[in-house]
Amino acid sequence: MTSRRRFLLTTLTFALVTPWRTGRGAQASKHMRIGVIGSGRIGGTLGGLWAKAGHEVMFSDRDIERAKRAAQAAGSNARVGTSSDTVAFADVVLIAVPYSALPTLAKELAPGLKGKVMIDPNNPIPQRDGDMALGPREKGAAVSTAAMFPGVASLRAFNAIGYATLQSEAHRAPPKLAVPVAADDPGALKLGMQLVADAGFEPVHVGTLAQSRIFDLGAPGAGAHSASELRKILGR
C-alpha cells in the first residue's frame, strides 16, 4: 500500500469512528443513540423520525404499552427500556412529559444525565400542570427546566410546534419547516442542530436558553414558520 493510500484510509477510519464531544463531555457519532422518555405524541413522533433516519432509539414511558407501540411504529432501529435503561443507553435524551412531571424525573434521572445532552420540548401549562407552571412561564421554560437538571447540557427545541404538524411537515419540500433551537453549551447546540435536520426540519439557532423565551408558547417565535419567516420574526 502506498503512503498516500495508507494516509487516506487512516483518515477515513478516524472520521467514521471518532465521536465529537459537548462542552460537558457527552459523545455522539454520526449515528447516535437517542433516548426518548415519554413516548406520547411528541416523543413518539420525534423518536420515530430519528429511528427512520438511522439513529438507534430507545423508548420509555410510565405506560410500557405506549412505549412498545412507539417502538413498533419506529421500526427496526427502536427498542424499549425503563427510564434508567434509557439514560444509560443514550448519548442524547429527549424528555417529553407534562411539565409537572419534570421535578420528579429530575430527582430520578439527573445524576445519570450528567455529561449527556437533554432535549427539552416541554411547555409549562397552568391549566394542565397547576400552579407549579406559573414560575416557569414567567421566568422562561428553558432556564427553568435546565435548573432542575444541574450539570446536564440542555437543548431547547421542538416545543413551539404541535405534534401533528411535526408529523405532517417532516421532510417536506423546500422551504422546510423551521425548528428554533437554543442552548448554552456549544456541543449540545451542534448536536441539536443536526438532530433537527435529521428529523426533516430546518434548524434555526435563536441563541441561549434565556433567549429561547421568544419561542415559548404564545411568544412571537412559536408556531409553524419557514426559516426565512422565523428569522424575520427574530429580526435577522
Secondary structure, DSSP 4 states (H G I P E B T S, - for coil): --HHHHHHHHHHHHHHH--EE-TT--EE-SSPEEEEE--SHHHHHHHHHHHHTT-EEEEE-SSHHHHHHHHHHH-TTEEE--HHHHHHH-SEEEE-S-GGGHHHHHHHHHHHHTTSEEEE-----HHHHGGGGHHHHHH-HHHHHHHHSTT-EEEE-S-SS-HHHHHHHTTPSSSPBEEEEEESSHHHHHHHHHHHHHTTSEEEEEESTGGGGGGSTTSTT-S--BHHHHHHHTT-
